[in-house]
């Protein structure tokens, strides 16, 4: 009786192991990236230099960052940001005033038209 139980447990364990190995190997095959033989890039990748004008190099970016380390003027940057924010606020206020002026003109026009219709 004990031998039969051991055989059943062993066969179930072996069956589960084989199923898992088969599933993992099929998953690994399906997730292997396919490459385009002409460019060497995977089908979900693209050449970054073509989308950024052809002059972008990550190593140049790192090199320039290291060269400029310590030369960054925080005060000038903050002043620039503050000036841009003030310019944006001024433009936004101007547009709001224009919209209010247009709404007032259209409401005055409607009032004048209503008055003319009642007089007729």
Beta strands, then each sheet from edge to edge (+ up, - down):
end
